[in-house]
Amino acid sequence: MAYDEELADRVRALLEDEPGWAEKKMFGRLVFLLDGNMAVGVSGEALMVRLPADEGEDALAEPGARPADMAGRPMKGWLLVDPPGLEKAEDLRRWVGRGAAFARTFPPK
């Protein structure tokens, strides 16, 4: 699966000043890590966002959000945000910020 390079560039621009950020290609996706912990990724044209379990259900009610899956299996703790939910810069910034904040709750790897 290819990923949207333009979306990847937009995410990079938001994370480039974060200490300990890195990116890695995994399973045909591009993931962004903070101190070795996955925060967000780009899967096709969608943004993958890692969230705490208690935020997942509410987040699915937001525009463009849907459950994430890998090979038809649900990915616990992750959701996808499709392009309509990412068009505005502030929406992308909010989603990336949420994933980054959750990644920062884990110890560095």
Backbone hydrogen bonds in HBPLUS format (Angstrom, degrees):
<---DONOR---> <-ACCEPTOR-->    atom                        ^
c    i                          cat <-CA-CA->   ^        H-A-AA   ^      H-
h    n   atom  resd res      DA  || num        DHA   H-A  angle D-A-AA Bond
n    s   type  num  typ     dist DA aas  dist angle  dist       angle   num
A0004-ASP N   A0044-GLY O   2.73 MM  40  5.60 144.2  1.85 158.9 147.7     1
A0008-ALA N   A0004-ASP O   3.01 MM   4  6.30 158.2  2.06 148.6 155.5     2
A0009-ASP N   A0005-GLU O   2.89 MM   4  6.15 152.0  1.97 146.9 153.8     3
A0010-ARG N   A0006-GLU O   3.03 MM   4  6.34 151.8  2.11 144.3 152.0     4
A0011-VAL N   A0007-LEU O   2.94 MM   4  6.25 155.2  2.00 153.3 159.8     5
A0012-ARG N   A0008-ALA O   2.87 MM   4  6.07 165.1  1.89 151.4 155.9     6
A0013-ALA N   A0009-ASP O   3.00 MM   4  6.18 158.8  2.04 146.8 151.7     7
A0014-LEU N   A0011-VAL O   2.96 MM   3  5.16 127.4  2.25 101.6 115.8     8
A0015-LEU N   A0011-VAL O   3.07 MM   4  6.37 139.9  2.24 148.9 160.8     9
A0015-LEU N   A0012-ARG O   3.08 MM   3  5.16 127.4  2.37  97.8 111.7    10
A0016-GLU N   A0012-ARG O   2.85 MM   4  5.70 133.0  2.08 158.0 166.9    11
A0018-GLU N   A0015-LEU O   2.84 MM   3  5.24 162.2  1.87 121.6 127.7    12
A0035-ASP N   A0020-GLY O   2.74 MM  15  4.71 166.8  1.75 130.0 134.6    13
A0022-ALA N   A0033-LEU O   2.93 MM  11  5.17 142.1  2.08 142.7 146.0    14
A0033-LEU N   A0022-ALA O   2.76 MM  11  5.17 165.5  1.78 147.4 152.6    15
A0024-LYS N   A0031-VAL O   2.88 MM   7  5.36 151.9  1.95 151.4 158.8    16
A0031-VAL N   A0024-LYS O   2.83 MM   7  5.36 177.3  1.83 158.2 157.6    17
A0026-MET N   A0029-ARG O   2.82 MM   3  5.24 155.9  1.88 141.1 149.3    18
A0029-ARG N   A0026-MET O   2.82 MM   3  5.24 157.8  1.86 118.9 126.5    19
A0030-LEU N   A0042-VAL O   3.14 MM  12  5.23 164.3  2.16 144.9 149.4    20
A0042-VAL N   A0030-LEU O   2.69 MM  12  5.23 153.0  1.76 151.7 161.4    21
A0032-PHE N   A0040-VAL O   2.74 MM   8  5.43 172.4  1.75 161.9 159.3    22
A0039-ALA N   A0032-PHE O   2.91 MM   7  5.93 166.7  1.93 169.1 165.1    23
A0034-LEU N   A0037-ASN O   2.87 MM   3  5.24 157.9  1.92 142.3 144.6    24
A0037-ASN N   A0034-LEU O   3.04 MM   3  5.24 168.2  2.06 113.5 117.0    25
A0109-LYS N   A0035-ASP O   2.93 MM  74  6.18 164.6  1.95 154.5 159.1    26
A0050-ARG N   A0039-ALA O   3.10 MM  11  5.54 156.2  2.16 166.3 159.5    27
A0041-GLY N   A0048-MET O   2.90 MM   7  4.75 143.2  2.04 133.1 135.4    28
A0048-MET N   A0041-GLY O   2.71 MM   7  4.75 167.7  1.72 133.8 138.1    29
A0043-SER N   A0046-ALA O   2.92 MM   3  5.29 162.0  1.96 150.6 156.0    30
A0046-ALA N   A0043-SER O   2.98 MM   3  5.29 158.1  2.03 133.7 132.4    31
A0047-LEU N   A0081-VAL O   2.97 MM  34  5.09 161.9  2.00 141.4 143.2    32
A0081-VAL N   A0047-LEU O   2.79 MM  34  5.09 146.1  1.90 140.9 152.4    33
A0049-VAL N   A0079-LEU O   2.86 MM  30  5.44 161.2  1.90 157.4 162.7    34
A0079-LEU N   A0049-VAL O   3.01 MM  30  5.44 144.8  2.14 142.7 153.7    35
A0051-LEU N   A0077-GLY O   2.95 MM  26  5.50 157.2  2.00 144.7 152.1    36
A0055-GLU N   A0052-PRO O   2.97 MM   3  5.52 160.8  2.01 119.0 125.3    37
A0056-GLY N   A0053-ALA O   3.32 MM   3  5.30 144.5  2.46  99.0 108.6    38
A0059-ALA N   A0055-GLU O   2.99 MM   4  6.07 158.1  2.04 156.3 163.4    39
A0060-LEU N   A0056-GLY O   3.14 MM   4  6.36 140.0  2.31 145.9 155.2    40
A0060-LEU N   A0057-GLU O   3.24 MM   3  5.35 131.3  2.49  97.0 109.1    41
A0061-ALA N   A0058-ASP O   3.11 MM   3  5.61 157.2  2.16 111.8 118.7    42
A0062-GLU N   A0059-ALA O   3.02 MM   3  5.47 164.4  2.05 115.4 120.4    43
A0065-ALA N   A0062-GLU O   3.13 MM   3  5.69 165.7  2.15 136.9 140.3    44
A0082-ASP N   A0064-GLY O   2.81 MM  18  4.78 167.7  1.82 131.3 130.7    45
A0066-ARG N   A0080-LEU O   2.80 MM  14  5.33 144.4  1.92 155.4 163.0    46
A0080-LEU N   A0066-ARG O   2.85 MM  14  5.33 171.3  1.86 162.8 165.3    47
A0075-MET N   A0068-ALA O   2.91 MM   7  5.49 160.1  1.95 136.7 134.1    48
A0070-MET N   A0073-ARG O   2.79 MM   3  5.25 152.6  1.86 148.6 152.1    49
A0073-ARG N   A0070-MET O   3.06 MM   3  5.25 164.9  2.08 110.5 114.9    50
A0078-TRP N   A0075-MET O   3.15 MM   3  5.68 150.4  2.25 141.9 139.0    51
A0085-GLY N   A0082-ASP O   2.88 MM   3  5.78 151.0  1.96 137.0 143.6    52
A0086-LEU N   A0083-PRO O   2.87 MM   3  5.01 165.8  1.89 117.1 120.7    53
A0091-ASP N   A0088-LYS O   3.03 MM   3  5.32 129.0  2.30 103.5 116.8    54
A0092-LEU N   A0088-LYS O   3.21 MM   4  6.65 162.8  2.24 158.8 162.2    55
A0093-ARG N   A0089-ALA O   2.92 MM   4  6.10 165.2  1.94 151.9 156.7    56
A0094-ARG N   A0090-GLU O   2.98 MM   4  6.04 152.2  2.06 136.4 143.5    57
A0095-TRP N   A0091-ASP O   3.02 MM   4  6.31 165.4  2.04 154.5 157.4    58
A0096-VAL N   A0092-LEU O   2.89 MM   4  6.06 175.7  1.89 163.0 164.3    59
A0097-GLY N   A0093-ARG O   2.85 MM   4  5.87 154.2  1.91 141.9 150.2    60
A0098-ARG N   A0094-ARG O   2.93 MM   4  6.16 147.9  2.03 144.9 153.2    61
A0099-GLY N   A0095-TRP O   3.07 MM   4  6.40 164.4  2.09 155.0 158.1    62
A0100-ALA N   A0096-VAL O   2.85 MM   4  6.02 160.1  1.89 152.6 158.9    63
A0101-ALA N   A0097-GLY O   2.86 MM   4  5.94 160.6  1.89 145.6 151.1    64
A0102-PHE N   A0098-ARG O   3.11 MM   4  6.33 156.6  2.17 145.4 151.1    65
A0103-ALA N   A0099-GLY O   2.98 MM   4  6.20 160.3  2.02 147.8 153.5    66
A0104-ARG N   A0100-ALA O   2.99 MM   4  6.20 146.7  2.10 148.4 157.1    67
A0105-THR N   A0102-PHE O   2.97 MM   3  5.34 159.7  2.01 111.0 117.7    68
A0106-PHE N   A0103-ALA O   3.25 MM   3  5.86 168.2  2.26 115.9 119.5    69
